[in-house]
């Protein structure tokens, strides 16, 4: 998430960052997760680093594009005005860029979380001696389909728990200043 957000912000606010990182982002978008899982297994073996590296290399480009387009959509007049009033970069980041890119940050987090679960599972199928992916493969090979479904259900429970227990409350808090539009007034 940090790699994708950092790259996306750099691409969105800086022309040099955009020109430099766009080819790497396009290449990262085109490489399938299973290829990163295989490469991670070959490079790191049966360690915890194989799923971590495969997940980071697969999800970071998707997160970066999401954040890039979110920061790219910020009105350039606001950035120009901030620069003309000598607003420091950290203050501009905290007061202008992050608040305007907040919807994209939440969608990037959701996208990254969903993708990372899938990639970690695929990598654990190849390169782990523990974890949910390993357990799924083990129970499948032993024809224990009920246990396979039970392990798959863990995904659903965790994702829903993170979404409704963590992300939704934070999102409500961050966007509580927004007023709901009353469309019945439009006629």
VEXVEXLUM-10106 format. One record per residue: residue number from 1; residue in one letter; chain; x, y, z negated of N, C-alpha, C in turn. Coordinates in Angstrom, 2 decimals. Layout:
N
SITE     k   r   c      n_px      n_py      n_pz     ca_px     ca_py     ca_pz      c_px      c_py      c_pz
SITE   NUM   A   A         X         Y         Z         X         Y         Z         X         Y         Z
...
//
This chain:
187
SITE     k   r   c      n_px      n_py      n_pz     ca_px     ca_py     ca_pz      c_px      c_py      c_pz
SITE     1   X   A      0.84     -1.19      0.00      0.00      0.00      0.00      0.88      1.25      0.00
SITE     2   X   A      1.92      1.23     -0.82      2.81      2.40     -0.90      3.52      2.63      0.43
SITE     3   X   A      3.98      1.56      1.05      4.67      1.67      2.33      3.73      2.22      3.41
SITE     4   X   A      2.52      1.70      3.47      1.55      2.15      4.46      1.09      3.57      4.23
SITE     5   X   A      0.82      3.93      2.97      0.37      5.29      2.67      1.49      6.29      2.95
SITE     6   X   A      2.70      5.96      2.52      3.83      6.86      2.77      4.08      7.06      4.26
SITE     7   X   A      4.09      5.96      5.01      4.29      6.07      6.45      3.15      6.80      7.13
SITE     8   X   A      1.91      6.54      6.71      0.76      7.21      7.32      0.74      8.70      7.07
SITE     9   X   A      1.08      9.11      5.84      1.14     10.55      5.54      2.26     11.20      6.33
SITE    10   X   A      3.41     10.54      6.39      4.53     11.08      7.15      4.17     11.23      8.63
SITE    11   X   A      3.46     10.25      9.18      3.05     10.31     10.58      1.99     11.38     10.81
SITE    12   X   A      1.14     11.62      9.81      0.06     12.58      9.98      0.46     14.03      9.81
SITE    13   X   A      1.50     14.30      9.03      1.84     15.70      8.76      3.13     16.15      9.43
SITE    14   X   A      3.84     15.23     10.05      5.14     15.56     10.60      5.27     14.97     12.00
SITE    15   X   A      5.55     15.82     12.98      5.69     15.34     14.36      6.86     14.38     14.51
SITE    16   X   A      7.97     14.67     13.83      9.11     13.78     13.90      8.76     12.42     13.28
SITE    17   X   A      8.07     12.44     12.15      7.65     11.19     11.52      6.73     10.39     12.43
SITE    18   X   A      5.85     11.08     13.13      4.94     10.40     14.05      5.72      9.77     15.21
SITE    19   X   A      6.62     10.52     15.78      7.39     10.00     16.92      8.31      8.85     16.49
SITE    20   X   A      8.86      8.94     15.30      9.78      7.92     14.83      9.07      6.64     14.41
SITE    21   X   A      7.93      6.76     13.70      7.28      5.58     13.13      6.23      4.93     14.04
SITE    22   X   A      5.74      5.62     15.05      4.71      5.05     15.91      5.14      3.75     16.59
SITE    23   X   A      6.34      3.65     17.16      6.72      2.37     17.78      6.76      1.21     16.77
SITE    24   X   A      7.26      1.48     15.57      7.31      0.43     14.55      5.92      0.02     14.11
SITE    25   X   A      5.02      0.99     14.03      3.65      0.69     13.65      2.96     -0.14     14.72
SITE    26   X   A      3.15      0.21     15.97      2.54     -0.55     17.07      3.08     -1.98     17.09
SITE    27   X   A      4.38     -2.13     16.92      4.97     -3.48     16.87      4.40     -4.25     15.69
SITE    28   X   A      4.32     -3.61     14.52      3.77     -4.26     13.34      2.32     -4.67     13.51
SITE    29   X   A      1.54     -3.86     14.22      0.14     -4.19     14.47     -0.01     -5.40     15.38
SITE    30   X   A      0.96     -5.59     16.27      0.82     -6.64     17.27      1.32     -8.01     16.80
SITE    31   X   A      2.09     -8.06     15.73      2.61     -9.34     15.25      1.57     -9.99     14.34
SITE    32   X   A      1.16    -11.21     14.63      0.13    -11.85     13.80      0.65    -12.21     12.40
SITE    33   X   A     -0.29    -12.30     11.48      0.05    -12.61     10.09      0.72    -13.97      9.96
SITE    34   X   A      0.29    -14.91     10.75      0.87    -16.25     10.65      2.33    -16.25     11.07
SITE    35   X   A      2.71    -15.35     11.98      4.11    -15.24     12.38      4.94    -14.69     11.22
SITE    36   X   A      4.41    -13.65     10.53      5.12    -13.12      9.36      5.21    -14.17      8.26
SITE    37   X   A      4.17    -14.98      8.12      4.20    -16.04      7.11      5.30    -17.05      7.42
SITE    38   X   A      5.41    -17.42      8.68      6.45    -18.37      9.09      7.84    -17.77      8.92
SITE    39   X   A      8.01    -16.51      9.32      9.30    -15.85      9.16      9.66    -15.70      7.69
SITE    40   X   A      8.67    -15.32      6.87      8.92    -15.20      5.43      9.35    -16.52      4.81
SITE    41   X   A      8.75    -17.59      5.27      9.11    -18.92      4.78     10.53    -19.29      5.21
SITE    42   X   A     10.87    -19.00      6.45     12.22    -19.32      6.94     13.29    -18.49      6.23
SITE    43   X   A     13.00    -17.22      5.99     14.01    -16.34      5.39     14.11    -16.55      3.88
SITE    44   X   A     12.97    -16.62      3.18     12.98    -16.65      1.72     12.73    -18.04      1.14
SITE    45   X   A     12.35    -18.99      1.96     12.10    -20.34      1.46     10.86    -20.41      0.61
SITE    46   X   A     10.85    -21.34     -0.30      9.68    -21.57     -1.15      9.77    -20.73     -2.42
SITE    47   X   A      9.88    -19.41     -2.26      9.94    -18.49     -3.39      8.73    -17.58     -3.36
SITE    48   X   A      8.61    -16.75     -4.37      7.50    -15.80     -4.43      7.65    -14.71     -3.38
SITE    49   X   A      8.85    -14.51     -2.86      9.10    -13.42     -1.92      8.51    -13.66     -0.54
SITE    50   X   A      8.35    -14.89     -0.14      7.79    -15.17      1.19      6.38    -14.60      1.33
SITE    51   X   A      5.44    -14.88      0.41      4.11    -14.28      0.54      4.11    -12.76      0.38
SITE    52   X   A      4.97    -12.26     -0.51      5.01    -10.81     -0.74      5.48    -10.06      0.50
SITE    53   X   A      6.57    -10.52      1.09      7.11     -9.86      2.28      6.16    -10.02      3.47
SITE    54   X   A      5.60    -11.20      3.65      4.66    -11.40      4.76      3.44    -10.50      4.61
SITE    55   X   A      2.95    -10.35      3.39      1.80     -9.49      3.15      2.14     -8.03      3.41
SITE    56   X   A      3.28     -7.58      2.90      3.67     -6.18      3.10      3.87     -5.86      4.57
SITE    57   X   A      4.54     -6.74      5.29      4.82     -6.47      6.71      3.57     -6.55      7.58
SITE    58   X   A      2.58     -7.30      7.15      1.35     -7.40      7.94      0.38     -6.26      7.63
SITE    59   X   A      0.21     -5.93      6.36     -0.80     -4.93      5.99     -0.33     -3.49      6.14
SITE    60   X   A      0.96     -3.22      5.97      1.45     -1.84      6.00      1.10     -1.10      7.30
SITE    61   X   A      1.25     -1.71      8.49      0.88     -0.95      9.70     -0.61     -0.59      9.77
SITE    62   X   A     -1.48     -1.48      9.31     -2.92     -1.19      9.33     -3.25     -0.05      8.37
SITE    63   X   A     -2.65     -0.09      7.21     -2.86      0.97      6.22     -2.29      2.28      6.75
SITE    64   X   A     -1.11      2.22      7.37     -0.47      3.43      7.90     -1.33      4.10      8.97
SITE    65   X   A     -1.90      3.31      9.87     -2.75      3.90     10.91     -3.98      4.55     10.30
SITE    66   X   A     -4.57      3.90      9.32     -5.75      4.45      8.65     -5.42      5.80      7.99
SITE    67   X   A     -4.33      5.85      7.26     -3.93      7.09      6.58     -3.45      8.13      7.59
SITE    68   X   A     -2.74      7.70      8.61     -2.24      8.61      9.64     -3.40      9.37     10.27
SITE    69   X   A     -4.43      8.66     10.68     -5.56      9.32     11.33     -6.35     10.17     10.33
SITE    70   X   A     -6.33      9.78      9.05     -6.99     10.60      8.04     -6.26     11.91      7.80
SITE    71   X   A     -4.94     11.87      7.72     -4.18     13.10      7.52     -4.09     13.91      8.81
SITE    72   X   A     -4.14     13.25      9.93     -4.10     13.94     11.21     -5.37     14.75     11.44
SITE    73   X   A     -6.47     14.35     10.79     -7.73     15.05     10.98     -7.88     16.28     10.08
SITE    74   X   A     -6.90     16.53      9.21     -6.94     17.73      8.36     -6.76     18.95      9.26
SITE    75   X   A     -7.55     19.96      9.01     -7.48     21.16      9.85     -6.10     21.78      9.76
SITE    76   X   A     -5.51     22.02     10.90     -4.15     22.57     10.93     -4.10     23.98     10.36
SITE    77   X   A     -5.23     24.70     10.41     -5.26     26.05      9.84     -5.01     26.02      8.33
SITE    78   X   A     -5.52     24.98      7.66     -5.29     24.88      6.22     -3.82     24.64      5.91
SITE    79   X   A     -3.18     23.82      6.70     -1.75     23.56      6.51     -0.94     24.82      6.81
SITE    80   X   A     -1.30     25.50      7.90     -0.61     26.74      8.27     -0.78     27.79      7.18
SITE    81   X   A     -1.99     27.92      6.65     -2.24     28.89      5.59     -1.44     28.54      4.34
SITE    82   X   A     -1.37     27.25      4.00     -0.59     26.83      2.83      0.88     27.17      3.02
SITE    83   X   A      1.38     26.94      4.20      2.79     27.26      4.46      3.04     28.77      4.43
SITE    84   X   A      2.08     29.56      4.94      2.26     31.00      4.96      2.25     31.59      3.56
SITE    85   X   A      1.57     30.93      2.62      1.57     31.37      1.23      2.64     30.66      0.40
SITE    86   X   A      3.58     30.03      1.07      4.72     29.35      0.43      4.29     28.33     -0.62
SITE    87   X   A      3.26     27.57     -0.30      2.83     26.49     -1.19      3.85     25.35     -1.05
SITE    88   X   A      4.32     24.86     -2.19      5.34     23.81     -2.16      4.75     22.53     -1.57
SITE    89   X   A      5.64     21.68     -1.04      5.20     20.41     -0.45      4.48     19.51     -1.46
SITE    90   X   A      5.01     19.36     -2.67      4.27     18.52     -3.63      2.88     19.07     -3.96
SITE    91   X   A      2.77     20.38     -4.08      1.46     20.97     -4.37      0.52     20.82     -3.18
SITE    92   X   A      1.05     21.01     -1.96      0.23     20.82     -0.75     -0.23     19.37     -0.64
SITE    93   X   A      0.66     18.45     -0.99      0.29     17.04     -0.96     -0.82     16.75     -1.96
SITE    94   X   A     -0.68     17.29     -3.18     -1.67     17.01     -4.23     -2.97     17.77     -4.09
SITE    95   X   A     -2.93     18.97     -3.51     -4.13     19.80     -3.44     -4.82     19.81     -2.08
SITE    96   X   A     -4.09     19.45     -1.02     -4.67     19.52      0.31     -4.74     18.17      0.99
SITE    97   X   A     -3.62     17.50      1.07     -3.55     16.28      1.88     -4.25     15.11      1.21
SITE    98   X   A     -3.91     14.82     -0.04     -4.53     13.67     -0.74     -6.04     13.84     -0.87
SITE    99   X   A     -6.55     15.01     -1.32     -8.02     15.13     -1.40     -8.73     14.99     -0.06
SITE   100   X   A     -8.14     15.51      1.01     -8.77     15.39      2.32     -8.65     13.99      2.91
SITE   101   X   A     -7.62     13.26      2.48     -7.43     11.91      2.99     -8.00     10.86      2.03
SITE   102   X   A     -8.65     11.28      0.96     -9.17     10.34     -0.04    -10.12      9.29      0.53
SITE   103   X   A    -11.05      9.64      1.42    -11.90      8.58      1.98    -11.09      7.52      2.74
SITE   104   X   A    -10.07      7.97      3.44     -9.23      7.01      4.17     -8.37      6.19      3.21
SITE   105   X   A     -7.98      6.78      2.08     -7.22      6.03      1.08     -8.04      4.87      0.54
SITE   106   X   A     -9.31      5.13      0.26    -10.17      4.06     -0.25    -10.41      2.98      0.81
SITE   107   X   A    -10.64      3.41      2.04    -10.86      2.39      3.08     -9.57      1.63      3.36
SITE   108   X   A     -8.42      2.29      3.30     -7.14      1.61      3.49     -6.89      0.61      2.37
SITE   109   X   A     -7.26      0.98      1.13     -7.09      0.05      0.01     -7.95     -1.19      0.21
SITE   110   X   A     -9.19     -0.97      0.61    -10.08     -2.12      0.84     -9.57     -3.01      1.97
SITE   111   X   A     -9.15     -2.40      3.06     -8.60     -3.15      4.18     -7.34     -3.90      3.77
SITE   112   X   A     -6.45     -3.24      3.07     -5.22     -3.88      2.62     -5.47     -5.02      1.66
SITE   113   X   A     -6.41     -4.84      0.75     -6.72     -5.90     -0.21     -7.30     -7.12      0.49
SITE   114   X   A     -8.23     -6.90      1.39     -8.84     -8.03      2.11     -7.82     -8.76      2.96
SITE   115   X   A     -6.99     -8.00      3.67     -5.97     -8.63      4.51     -4.92     -9.35      3.67
SITE   116   X   A     -4.54     -8.74      2.55     -3.47     -9.35      1.75     -3.89    -10.69      1.17
SITE   117   X   A     -5.15    -10.83      0.77     -5.62    -12.12      0.26     -5.49    -13.19      1.33
SITE   118   X   A     -5.87    -12.84      2.54     -5.80    -13.81      3.63     -4.35    -14.18      3.95
SITE   119   X   A     -3.48    -13.20      3.98     -2.09    -13.45      4.32     -1.38    -14.24      3.23
SITE   120   X   A     -1.65    -13.89      1.99     -1.03    -14.64      0.88     -1.47    -16.09      0.93
SITE   121   X   A     -2.72    -16.33      1.22     -3.21    -17.70      1.31     -2.53    -18.46      2.45
SITE   122   X   A     -2.42    -17.83      3.60     -1.75    -18.49      4.73     -0.30    -18.79      4.38
SITE   123   X   A      0.37    -17.83      3.77      1.77    -18.04      3.41      1.92    -19.12      2.36
SITE   124   X   A      1.00    -19.16      1.41      1.06    -20.21      0.39      0.82    -21.59      0.99
SITE   125   X   A      0.09    -21.66      2.08     -0.08    -22.94      2.76      1.27    -23.46      3.25
SITE   126   X   A      2.12    -22.54      3.73      3.43    -22.93      4.25      4.49    -23.02      3.15
SITE   127   X   A      4.54    -21.99      2.31      5.76    -21.75      1.54      5.58    -21.69      0.04
SITE   128   X   A      4.65    -22.40     -0.51      4.48    -22.30     -1.95      4.21    -23.66     -2.56
SITE   129   X   A      4.57    -23.76     -3.80      4.26    -24.97     -4.55      3.24    -24.66     -5.63
SITE   130   X   A      2.64    -23.48     -5.55      1.56    -23.08     -6.44      0.76    -22.00     -5.74
SITE   131   X   A     -0.32    -21.59     -6.35     -1.16    -20.55     -5.78     -2.42    -21.12     -5.16
SITE   132   X   A     -3.33    -20.23     -4.82     -4.62    -20.65     -4.29     -4.49    -21.30     -2.92
SITE   133   X   A     -3.63    -20.75     -2.06     -3.42    -21.36     -0.75     -2.87    -22.77     -0.86
SITE   134   X   A     -1.93    -22.95     -1.77     -1.37    -24.28     -2.00     -2.45    -25.23     -2.51
SITE   135   X   A     -3.26    -24.76     -3.45     -4.33    -25.60     -4.01     -5.38    -25.93     -2.95
SITE   136   X   A     -5.70    -24.96     -2.09     -6.65    -25.24     -1.01     -6.14    -26.35     -0.10
SITE   137   X   A     -4.88    -26.25      0.28     -4.30    -27.26      1.16     -4.22    -28.61      0.45
SITE   138   X   A     -3.84    -28.61     -0.80     -3.71    -29.85     -1.55     -5.07    -30.55     -1.70
SITE   139   X   A     -6.09    -29.81     -2.07     -7.40    -30.42     -2.24     -7.99    -30.86     -0.90
SITE   140   X   A     -7.70    -30.13      0.15     -8.17    -30.53      1.48     -7.49    -31.82      1.92
SITE   141   X   A     -6.20    -31.94      1.70     -5.47    -33.14      2.11     -5.92    -34.37      1.31
SITE   142   X   A     -6.39    -34.14      0.09     -6.84    -35.25     -0.74     -8.35    -35.49     -0.59
SITE   143   X   A     -8.95    -34.85      0.41    -10.39    -34.99      0.69    -11.25    -34.61     -0.52
SITE   144   X   A    -10.81    -33.63     -1.25    -11.57    -33.11     -2.39    -12.22    -31.79     -1.96
SITE   145   X   A    -13.23    -31.92     -1.09    -13.81    -30.74     -0.47    -14.54    -29.84     -1.46
SITE   146   X   A    -15.12    -30.43     -2.50    -15.80    -29.61     -3.51    -14.79    -28.70     -4.22
SITE   147   X   A    -13.63    -29.25     -4.51    -12.60    -28.43     -5.16    -12.05    -27.37     -4.19
SITE   148   X   A    -11.98    -27.71     -2.92    -11.56    -26.71     -1.92    -12.52    -25.54     -1.91
SITE   149   X   A    -13.82    -25.84     -1.94    -14.82    -24.77     -1.98    -14.73    -23.99     -3.29
SITE   150   X   A    -14.41    -24.66     -4.36    -14.27    -23.97     -5.64    -13.10    -22.98     -5.60
SITE   151   X   A    -11.98    -23.40     -5.01    -10.84    -22.50     -4.88    -11.17    -21.35     -3.94
SITE   152   X   A    -11.92    -21.62     -2.89    -12.32    -20.54     -1.98    -13.25    -19.55     -2.67
SITE   153   X   A    -14.06    -20.04     -3.60    -14.97    -19.18     -4.35    -14.19    -18.21     -5.24
SITE   154   X   A    -13.01    -18.60     -5.66    -12.18    -17.71     -6.47    -11.91    -16.42     -5.70
SITE   155   X   A    -11.68    -16.53     -4.39    -11.47    -15.34     -3.57    -12.65    -14.39     -3.68
SITE   156   X   A    -13.82    -14.93     -3.51    -15.03    -14.12     -3.51    -15.19    -13.42     -4.85
SITE   157   X   A    -14.99    -14.15     -5.92    -15.15    -13.59     -7.27    -14.13    -12.47     -7.51
SITE   158   X   A    -12.89    -12.70     -7.14    -11.85    -11.69     -7.37    -12.11    -10.45     -6.52
SITE   159   X   A    -12.42    -10.63     -5.26    -12.67     -9.48     -4.38    -13.86     -8.67     -4.87
SITE   160   X   A    -14.95     -9.35     -5.23    -16.12     -8.62     -5.75    -15.80     -7.95     -7.08
SITE   161   X   A    -15.01     -8.61     -7.90    -14.61     -8.02     -9.18    -13.78     -6.77     -9.00
SITE   162   X   A    -12.84     -6.81     -8.08    -12.01     -5.63     -7.81    -12.86     -4.52     -7.20
SITE   163   X   A    -13.73     -4.87     -6.26    -14.55     -3.86     -5.59    -15.50     -3.16     -6.56
SITE   164   X   A    -16.28     -3.96     -7.31    -17.30     -3.36     -8.16    -16.81     -3.03     -9.56
SITE   165   X   A    -15.71     -3.62     -9.98    -15.19     -3.31    -11.31    -14.11     -2.25    -11.32
SITE   166   X   A    -13.45     -2.06    -10.19    -12.34     -1.11    -10.14    -12.53     -0.03     -9.08
SITE   167   X   A    -12.70     -0.42     -7.82    -12.70      0.55     -6.73    -13.94      1.43     -6.75
SITE   168   X   A    -15.12      0.83     -6.86    -16.37      1.63     -6.85    -16.41      2.65     -7.99
SITE   169   X   A    -16.08      2.28     -9.25    -16.08      3.30    -10.30    -15.08      4.44    -10.05
SITE   170   X   A    -13.90      4.11     -9.57    -12.92      5.15     -9.28    -13.41      6.03     -8.13
SITE   171   X   A    -13.98      5.40     -7.11    -14.49      6.16     -5.97    -15.63      7.09     -6.40
SITE   172   X   A    -16.53      6.61     -7.25    -17.61      7.48     -7.74    -17.04      8.66     -8.51
SITE   173   X   A    -16.03      8.41     -9.30    -15.41      9.47    -10.10    -14.70     10.49     -9.20
SITE   174   X   A    -13.99     10.01     -8.21    -13.26     10.91     -7.31    -14.21     11.77     -6.49
SITE   175   X   A    -15.32     11.21     -6.04    -16.24     11.93     -5.17    -17.47     12.45     -5.88
SITE   176   X   A    -17.45     12.57     -7.19    -18.63     13.02     -7.90    -18.96     14.49     -7.62
SITE   177   X   A    -18.00     15.25     -7.12    -18.24     16.64     -6.80    -19.12     16.82     -5.56
SITE   178   X   A    -19.21     15.78     -4.75    -19.98     15.88     -3.52    -21.47     15.79     -3.83
SITE   179   X   A    -22.24     16.58     -3.12    -23.69     16.54     -3.25    -24.27     15.61     -2.19
SITE   180   X   A    -25.27     14.85     -2.56    -25.96     14.03     -1.56    -26.85     14.94     -0.71
SITE   181   X   A    -26.79     14.75      0.58    -27.60     15.54      1.49    -29.04     15.04      1.44
SITE   182   X   A    -29.96     15.99      1.48    -31.37     15.62      1.52    -31.83     15.77      2.96
SITE   183   X   A    -31.90     14.63      3.64    -32.25     14.65      5.05    -33.73     14.85      5.29
SITE   184   X   A    -34.55     14.70      4.26    -35.99     14.92      4.46    -36.27     16.42      4.66
SITE   185   X   A    -35.35     17.29      4.29    -35.54     18.70      4.52    -35.35     19.10      5.99
SITE   186   X   A    -34.69     18.22      6.74    -34.44     18.52      8.15    -35.67     18.34      9.01
SITE   187   X   A    -36.65     17.64      8.52    -37.89     17.50      9.27    -38.03     16.26      9.96
//
